[in-house]
Amino acid sequence: MDISSLLTAIPGAISQGILWGVMALGVYTTYRILNISDLTVDGSFATGGCVAAVCLVNGLNPFVSLLVALVAGLLAGAITGFLHTRCEIPAILAGILTQLGLYSINLRIMGRSNTPLLKVDTLFSKGKELLNLPSQYVAIIIGVVLIVLLVACMYWFYGTEIGSAIRATGNNERMVESLGVNTKTTKMLGFMIANGLVALSGALVTQSQGYADVKQGTGAIVIGLASIIIGEVVCGKRRNFMVRLSTIVVGSILYRVVVAMVLQMGLSTDDLKLLTAVLVAIALTVPVMLEKRNQNARYKAHIEG
């Protein structure tokens, strides 16, 4: 492995890890907070990118395109939430149905399978002109600012009454219902927030890479889960909520750095999906094995005592 090539690739990996970390925050909302597996992600990520690309091509400000993409993600989440809460379709199936429908909607939005942004001003091209730095460092700076704002907003929101109700719904839905909270509403809000963040991430990644594609969200849910699990394994689960949100982004960065290292070692890009699956499997297995080891150690100590 060429060390100099790896060092050159790491800043780009970190910048992509931060931008995809926004998506991981959305996955965390449903997977950990609501305790629901939402498969809308692959579709809503692409929707955010497609909407942002069309907005930019039509002359809208890059910031405005992010807001429009965010709204599109909120609507996608609302569809999944409606199918799950009102139509009583299981969450996994509701997400699959929405994801399937979004593929055709994304094609309709762009009018074709991909849209290049080579001659269009983006948030990152403007940042490069302003800061006079390489594109990957500009992406890191912009990404860090956005992540700090998003984590702070999420920490504040989930401390409010409605935010606490959403968290409580994931912990114990029946108890929350007994307190008079409408869990259908809290779930709907959770789906919307999650997919809004996912779409925002898709818009950021699209502006960063310079094109949008209807298939760019394929496997996003697995990458989001990998980021969450890697962050929890490395940093631990038993921390305050602010730190747990931050560790998700750390996990996303570590995932991208590992991918960059493996690619520098000669792995084909065709094997990236397999690598992701292996990483997630390992990250899921390690905590279980450690817990079993600790249980055995406690049992032995109890017997010997």
C-alpha positions in Angstrom: 0.0 0.0 0.0 1.3 3.4 -1.0 1.4 5.6 2.1 1.5 8.8 0.2 -1.5 7.9 -1.9 -3.4 6.9 1.3 -2.5 10.2 3.0 -3.8 12.0 -0.1 -7.1 10.0 -0.1 -7.8 10.4 3.7 -9.0 14.1 3.5 -11.5 13.1 0.8 -12.6 10.1 2.9 -13.1 12.3 5.9 -15.2 14.9 3.9 -17.4 12.1 2.5 -17.8 10.6 6.0 -19.0 13.9 7.4 -21.5 14.5 4.5 -22.8 10.9 4.7 -22.9 11.3 8.5 -25.9 13.5 8.1 -27.7 10.5 6.5 -26.5 8.4 9.4 -28.2 10.8 11.8 -31.4 10.3 9.9 -31.1 6.5 10.1 -30.4 6.8 13.8 -33.7 8.6 14.3 -35.7 5.5 13.2 -33.3 2.7 14.0 -32.4 3.7 17.6 -34.8 6.4 18.7 -38.0 5.0 17.2 -36.7 1.4 17.3 -38.1 0.9 13.7 -36.3 -0.3 10.6 -37.1 2.2 7.8 -36.0 1.2 4.3 -37.2 4.4 2.7 -33.6 5.7 3.1 -32.2 4.3 -0.2 -35.0 6.2 -2.1 -35.1 9.4 -0.1 -31.3 9.8 -0.3 -31.5 9.8 -4.1 -34.6 12.1 -3.9 -32.6 14.7 -2.1 -29.8 14.6 -4.6 -32.2 14.7 -7.6 -34.2 17.6 -6.2 -31.1 19.6 -5.4 -29.6 18.9 -8.9 -32.8 20.1 -10.6 -32.9 23.2 -8.4 -29.3 24.1 -9.2 -29.7 23.5 -12.9 -32.7 25.9 -12.9 -30.6 28.6 -11.2 -31.7 28.3 -7.6 -29.2 29.2 -4.8 -27.3 26.2 -3.4 -28.7 26.9 0.1 -32.2 27.1 -1.3 -31.7 23.8 -3.1 -30.8 22.2 0.2 -34.0 23.4 1.8 -36.1 22.2 -1.1 -34.3 18.8 -0.8 -35.0 18.7 2.9 -38.7 19.4 2.3 -38.8 16.6 -0.4 -37.3 14.2 2.2 -39.9 15.3 4.8 -42.7 14.4 2.3 -41.1 11.0 1.5 -41.0 10.3 5.3 -44.6 11.4 5.6 -45.6 8.9 2.9 -43.9 6.0 4.8 -45.4 7.3 8.1 -48.9 7.4 6.5 -48.6 3.9 5.2 -47.4 2.6 8.5 -49.6 4.5 11.0 -52.8 5.0 9.0 -52.8 2.1 6.6 -51.2 -0.2 9.3 -48.7 -1.6 6.9 -45.6 -3.0 8.7 -42.8 -0.4 8.9 -40.3 -2.5 6.8 -42.9 -3.0 4.0 -44.0 0.6 4.1 -40.4 1.7 3.6 -39.9 -0.7 0.7 -43.1 0.5 -1.0 -42.1 4.2 -0.6 -38.5 3.4 -1.8 -39.9 1.6 -4.8 -42.2 4.5 -5.7 -39.5 7.1 -5.2 -37.3 5.5 -8.0 -39.9 6.4 -10.6 -40.6 9.8 -8.9 -36.8 10.6 -9.0 -36.8 9.8 -12.7 -39.7 12.1 -13.2 -38.0 14.9 -11.2 -34.8 14.8 -13.3 -36.4 13.6 -16.6 -33.4 11.3 -17.0 -31.3 8.9 -15.0 -28.5 11.4 -14.1 -27.9 15.1 -14.1 -24.3 16.6 -14.2 -23.5 19.8 -12.3 -20.1 20.5 -13.9 -21.0 24.0 -15.1 -23.3 24.9 -12.1 -22.3 26.8 -9.0 -22.7 24.6 -5.9 -22.2 25.2 -2.2 -18.7 23.6 -2.4 -17.6 25.4 -5.6 -18.5 28.7 -4.0 -16.8 27.7 -0.8 -13.6 26.8 -2.8 -13.6 30.2 -4.4 -14.1 32.0 -1.1 -11.7 29.9 1.0 -9.1 29.2 -1.7 -8.5 25.7 -0.4 -8.6 22.2 -2.1 -12.2 20.9 -2.5 -11.9 18.1 0.1 -10.9 20.6 2.8 -13.7 22.9 1.8 -16.1 20.0 2.1 -14.7 19.2 5.6 -15.2 22.8 6.8 -18.7 23.0 5.4 -19.6 19.6 6.7 -18.3 20.2 10.2 -20.3 23.5 10.4 -23.5 21.7 9.3 -23.0 18.7 11.6 -22.5 21.0 14.6 -25.7 22.9 13.8 -27.7 19.7 13.1 -26.4 17.9 16.3 -27.2 21.0 18.4 -30.7 21.3 16.8 -31.4 17.5 17.4 -30.2 17.7 20.9 -32.5 20.7 21.6 -35.5 19.2 19.8 -35.3 15.8 21.5 -35.3 17.6 24.8 -38.6 19.3 24.1 -42.0 17.8 25.0 -42.7 16.5 21.5 -39.1 15.3 21.1 -39.2 13.5 24.4 -42.5 11.9 23.3 -40.9 10.6 20.1 -38.0 9.1 22.1 -40.5 7.6 24.6 -42.5 6.0 21.8 -39.4 4.1 20.7 -38.7 3.0 24.3 -42.2 1.9 25.4 -45.1 2.6 23.0 -47.8 1.2 25.2 -46.8 3.3 28.2 -46.7 6.5 26.1 -50.2 5.7 24.8 -51.4 5.2 28.4 -50.2 8.8 29.1 -52.5 10.1 26.3 -49.8 10.7 23.6 -50.8 9.9 20.0 -48.1 7.5 19.0 -49.2 7.7 15.4 -48.3 11.3 15.3 -44.9 10.8 17.0 -44.0 8.0 14.6 -45.1 10.2 11.6 -42.8 13.0 12.9 -40.0 10.5 13.4 -40.2 9.2 9.8 -40.3 12.7 8.5 -37.3 14.0 10.5 -35.3 10.9 9.5 -35.9 11.1 5.8 -35.6 14.9 5.8 -32.0 14.4 7.1 -31.4 11.6 4.7 -32.5 13.8 1.7 -30.4 16.7 3.0 -27.4 14.4 3.0 -28.2 13.3 -0.5 -28.3 16.9 -1.6 -24.9 17.6 0.0 -23.3 14.6 -1.5 -24.7 15.5 -4.9 -23.3 19.0 -4.7 -20.0 17.7 -3.5 -19.5 15.0 -6.2 -21.0 17.2 -9.0 -23.8 15.0 -10.3 -27.0 13.4 -9.3 -28.1 9.8 -10.2 -31.3 7.9 -9.5 -29.2 5.0 -8.1 -26.9 7.0 -5.8 -28.9 5.9 -2.8 -28.5 2.2 -3.3 -27.1 0.7 -0.1 -27.4 3.9 1.9 -29.3 2.2 4.7 -26.5 -0.3 5.2 -23.9 2.5 5.2 -26.0 4.3 7.8 -26.3 1.3 10.0 -22.5 0.7 9.6 -21.8 4.2 10.8 -24.1 3.9 13.8 -22.7 0.5 14.9 -19.1 1.4 14.3 -19.5 4.6 16.3 -21.2 2.7 19.1 -18.5 0.0 19.2 -15.6 2.5 19.2 -17.1 5.1 21.5 -19.6 3.1 23.5 -23.4 3.3 24.0 -23.6 4.5 27.6 -23.0 8.2 27.1 -25.2 11.3 27.1 -27.4 12.0 24.0 -25.2 14.7 22.6 -22.2 12.4 22.6 -24.2 9.6 21.1 -25.2 11.8 18.2 -21.6 12.9 17.6 -20.3 9.3 17.7 -22.6 8.5 14.7 -20.6 11.0 12.6 -17.4 9.6 14.0 -18.5 6.1 12.9 -19.3 7.5 9.4 -15.9 9.0 9.1 -14.2 5.8 10.3 -16.2 3.7 7.8 -15.0 6.0 4.9 -11.4 5.9 6.1 -11.5 2.1 6.3 -13.0 2.0 2.7 -10.2 4.3 1.5 -7.5 2.2 3.1 -8.9 -1.0 1.6 -9.2 0.6 -1.9 -5.6 1.7 -1.6 -4.7 -1.9 -0.9 -6.1 -2.9 -4.2 -9.7 -3.9 -3.5 -12.0 -3.6 -6.5 -14.8 -1.0 -6.2 -17.1 -3.8 -7.3 -16.5 -5.4 -3.9 -17.4 -2.4 -1.8 -20.9 -3.7 -1.0 -19.4 -7.0 0.2 -16.9 -5.0 2.4 -19.8 -3.0 3.9 -21.7 -6.1 4.7 -18.7 -7.7 6.4 -18.0 -4.5 8.4 -21.6 -4.4 9.6 -21.6 -8.1 10.5 -18.3 -7.7 12.5 -19.5 -4.5 14.2 -22.8 -6.3 15.2 -20.9 -9.4 16.4 -18.2 -7.8 18.5 -20.5 -6.2 21.2 -22.3 -9.6 21.5 -19.1 -11.5 22.0 -17.8 -8.9 24.5 -21.0 -9.1 26.5 -20.9 -12.9 26.6 -17.3 -12.7 27.7 -18.2 -10.3 30.5 -21.1 -12.5 31.6 -18.8 -15.5 31.7 -16.3 -13.5 33.8 -19.0 -12.3 36.2 -20.3 -15.9 36.5 -16.9 -17.3 37.2 -16.2 -14.5 39.8 -19.6 -15.3 41.4 -18.8 -19.1 41.6 -15.3 -18.5 42.9 -16.6 -16.0 45.4 
